[in-house]
């Protein structure tokens, strides 16, 4: 499979899939992040970096529509992002897996597919197999380990027929095989023209190609651009 750095150029001439302009968020008049400018094209994986309190999770919640920005705008495929346009185009993996513990792994995926549809060529069963959970389809989610629950959540992202993945600490609770799995999923998604935005608190494990880096700093008061200096990108 060719590296992402080769395939991303095939899509880069197209308009950005995701674009933020002057995006900022404040809570109780206390700035959390921004103003922030960045754009992501099809085939790109971007890493949001920052210390505790820098706003990494908050940024993903804003981009997913769970929180309204304090200022600025978000554009998806060149059009203003609205709640009505989110579910068919954005998949969010948050700290909380968001699974129904009384349902089995397979039932959780069938429920998600019933709400949002499923990617062409995939089914809930094949999505589970794709994250290494063969044989766990009928196990109640409450009986799974933290790493296995993360894999079910990753299968739900994989199953969703969307171009944009927002992954909050996707490597958390995973062993080495799980980390390699996340990297394979990201690589295939990008090679297929998808885009992924992931957060990292330092445990950075993505090894396929060189992702864009978006550093966040808490309470910044100037406009921050995702077009960083070369030294900052490789720090």
C-alpha positions as CSV (number, residue, x, y, z in Angstrom):
1,X,0.0,0.0,0.0
2,X,1.6,3.4,-1.0
3,X,2.4,5.9,1.8
4,X,-0.1,8.7,2.5
5,X,2.5,11.3,1.6
6,X,2.2,10.0,-2.0
7,X,-1.6,9.7,-2.3
8,X,-2.5,13.0,-0.5
9,X,-1.1,15.0,-3.5
10,X,-3.7,13.3,-5.7
11,X,-6.5,15.1,-3.8
12,X,-4.8,18.3,-2.8
13,X,-5.8,20.3,-5.9
14,X,-9.5,20.0,-4.8
15,X,-11.2,22.5,-2.4
16,X,-10.6,21.8,1.3
17,X,-12.8,19.1,2.8
18,X,-12.7,21.0,6.1
19,X,-11.9,24.6,6.7
20,X,-11.8,26.7,9.9
21,X,-11.7,30.5,9.7
22,X,-11.1,32.6,12.8
23,X,-12.5,29.7,14.9
24,X,-12.5,30.4,18.6
25,X,-14.2,29.0,21.7
26,X,-14.6,30.6,25.1
27,X,-16.3,29.3,28.3
28,X,-17.6,31.9,30.7
29,X,-15.7,34.5,28.8
30,X,-12.4,32.6,29.3
31,X,-10.7,31.8,26.0
32,X,-10.2,28.1,25.5
33,X,-8.6,28.2,22.0
34,X,-8.4,30.5,19.0
35,X,-8.7,32.3,16.8
36,X,-7.6,29.4,14.7
37,X,-7.3,29.0,10.9
38,X,-6.7,25.7,9.1
39,X,-7.8,23.7,6.2
40,X,-7.7,20.0,5.5
41,X,-7.9,18.3,2.1
42,X,-8.9,14.8,1.2
43,X,-6.2,12.3,1.9
44,X,-4.7,14.3,4.8
45,X,-4.3,13.2,8.4
46,X,-3.7,16.1,10.9
47,X,-2.5,15.9,14.5
48,X,-3.8,18.4,17.1
49,X,-1.2,18.8,19.7
50,X,-1.4,20.6,23.1
51,X,-1.1,20.3,26.8
52,X,-3.9,19.8,29.2
53,X,-6.3,22.7,28.9
54,X,-5.2,23.7,25.4
55,X,-8.6,22.8,24.0
56,X,-8.0,19.7,21.9
57,X,-11.1,17.8,22.9
58,X,-13.1,21.1,22.8
59,X,-12.0,21.7,19.3
60,X,-13.2,18.3,18.2
61,X,-16.6,18.9,19.9
62,X,-16.9,22.2,18.1
63,X,-16.0,20.6,14.8
64,X,-18.5,17.8,15.4
65,X,-21.4,20.2,16.2
66,X,-21.7,19.3,19.8
67,X,-20.6,22.8,20.9
68,X,-21.2,26.1,19.1
69,X,-18.1,28.2,18.5
70,X,-17.8,31.6,20.1
71,X,-16.7,33.1,16.9
72,X,-15.5,32.2,13.4
73,X,-16.9,29.7,11.0
74,X,-16.5,26.1,9.9
75,X,-16.9,25.0,6.2
76,X,-17.4,21.4,5.1
77,X,-16.7,21.0,1.4
78,X,-16.9,24.7,0.9
79,X,-20.3,25.2,2.6
80,X,-21.0,26.4,6.1
81,X,-21.3,23.5,8.5
82,X,-24.7,23.0,10.0
83,X,-26.1,20.3,12.4
84,X,-28.2,19.0,9.6
85,X,-25.1,18.2,7.5
86,X,-23.1,16.6,10.3
87,X,-24.3,13.0,10.7
88,X,-23.9,12.1,7.0
89,X,-20.4,13.5,6.8
90,X,-18.6,13.4,10.2
91,X,-17.7,10.5,12.5
92,X,-16.5,11.3,16.0
93,X,-14.6,9.1,18.4
94,X,-14.6,10.7,21.8
95,X,-13.0,9.8,25.2
96,X,-16.3,8.0,26.1
97,X,-17.0,5.2,23.7
98,X,-20.7,6.1,23.5
99,X,-21.7,2.4,23.4
100,X,-24.9,1.0,24.8
101,X,-23.6,-1.5,27.4
102,X,-26.8,-3.6,27.4
103,X,-26.3,-4.3,23.7
104,X,-23.8,-6.7,22.1
105,X,-21.0,-5.4,20.0
106,X,-22.9,-6.3,16.9
107,X,-26.1,-4.8,18.1
108,X,-24.3,-1.5,18.8
109,X,-23.0,-1.4,15.2
110,X,-26.4,-2.3,13.8
111,X,-27.9,0.5,15.8
112,X,-25.4,3.0,14.5
113,X,-25.8,1.8,10.9
114,X,-29.6,2.2,11.3
115,X,-29.1,5.8,12.3
116,X,-26.4,6.9,9.9
117,X,-26.1,4.2,7.2
118,X,-23.0,2.2,6.5
119,X,-20.0,2.4,4.2
120,X,-20.3,0.6,0.8
121,X,-18.7,-2.8,1.0
122,X,-18.9,-3.0,4.8
123,X,-21.4,-4.6,7.2
124,X,-21.5,-4.5,11.0
125,X,-19.9,-8.0,11.0
126,X,-17.1,-7.2,8.6
127,X,-16.4,-3.9,10.5
128,X,-16.0,-6.0,13.7
129,X,-13.7,-8.4,11.9
130,X,-11.8,-5.4,10.6
131,X,-10.9,-4.3,14.1
132,X,-9.9,-7.7,15.3
133,X,-13.1,-8.6,17.1
134,X,-14.0,-11.8,15.3
135,X,-15.9,-14.0,17.8
136,X,-17.1,-11.1,19.9
137,X,-20.2,-10.1,18.0
138,X,-22.6,-11.5,20.5
139,X,-20.8,-10.5,23.7
140,X,-22.6,-7.8,25.7
141,X,-20.5,-4.6,25.5
142,X,-20.4,-4.4,29.3
143,X,-18.3,-7.6,29.4
144,X,-15.6,-6.3,27.1
145,X,-12.3,-4.8,28.3
146,X,-11.6,-1.1,27.8
147,X,-9.4,-1.9,24.8
148,X,-12.1,-4.1,23.2
149,X,-14.7,-1.3,23.8
150,X,-12.3,1.1,22.0
151,X,-12.2,-1.4,19.1
152,X,-16.0,-1.5,18.9
153,X,-16.0,2.3,18.8
154,X,-13.4,2.2,16.1
155,X,-15.5,-0.3,14.1
156,X,-18.4,2.2,14.3
157,X,-16.2,4.9,12.9
158,X,-15.0,2.5,10.1
159,X,-18.6,1.6,9.3
160,X,-19.9,5.1,8.9
161,X,-20.1,6.3,5.3
162,X,-18.3,9.6,6.0
163,X,-15.2,11.4,4.7
164,X,-14.2,13.2,7.9
165,X,-13.0,11.4,11.0
166,X,-12.5,13.3,14.3
167,X,-10.6,11.0,16.7
168,X,-10.0,12.1,20.3
169,X,-7.0,10.1,21.7
170,X,-7.5,7.1,19.4
171,X,-4.6,5.2,20.9
172,X,-5.8,5.3,24.5
173,X,-6.5,1.9,26.1
174,X,-5.0,0.0,23.2
175,X,-2.1,-2.4,23.3
176,X,0.6,-2.5,20.6
177,X,-1.6,-4.4,18.2
178,X,-4.4,-1.9,18.7
179,X,-2.1,1.0,18.0
180,X,-1.0,-0.7,14.8
181,X,-4.7,-1.2,13.9
182,X,-5.5,2.5,14.3
183,X,-2.6,3.4,12.0
184,X,-3.8,0.9,9.4
185,X,-7.3,2.3,9.6
186,X,-6.0,5.9,9.3
187,X,-3.8,5.0,6.3
188,X,-6.6,3.3,4.4
189,X,-9.0,6.1,5.1
190,X,-6.6,8.7,3.8
191,X,-5.6,6.6,0.8
192,X,-9.3,6.4,-0.1
193,X,-9.6,10.2,-0.1
194,X,-10.8,10.5,3.5
195,X,-9.6,13.1,6.1
196,X,-8.8,12.5,9.7
197,X,-8.2,14.9,12.6
198,X,-6.7,13.3,15.7
199,X,-5.6,14.5,19.1
200,X,-2.6,13.6,21.1
201,X,-1.4,14.4,24.6
202,X,2.1,13.2,23.9
203,X,1.5,9.5,23.2
204,X,1.9,10.0,19.5
205,X,1.9,6.7,17.6
206,X,1.0,7.5,14.0
207,X,3.8,6.3,11.8
208,X,2.3,6.2,8.2
209,X,3.6,9.3,6.4
210,X,4.0,12.7,8.1
211,X,0.7,14.3,9.3
212,X,-0.1,17.9,9.4
213,X,0.3,19.3,12.9
214,X,-2.0,21.9,14.5
215,X,-0.5,23.0,17.9
216,X,-3.0,24.5,20.4
217,X,-2.1,26.7,23.3
218,X,-4.5,27.5,26.1
219,X,-5.8,31.1,26.2
220,X,-3.9,32.4,23.1
221,X,-4.9,35.9,22.2
222,X,-3.7,36.0,18.6
223,X,-4.7,34.4,15.4
224,X,-3.1,30.9,15.2
225,X,-2.5,29.4,11.8
226,X,-2.1,25.7,11.0
227,X,0.6,26.7,8.5
228,X,3.4,26.5,11.0
229,X,7.1,27.0,10.5
230,X,9.1,23.9,9.5
231,X,10.8,23.8,12.9
232,X,7.4,23.8,14.7
233,X,6.0,21.1,12.4
234,X,8.8,18.6,13.2
235,X,9.3,19.4,16.9
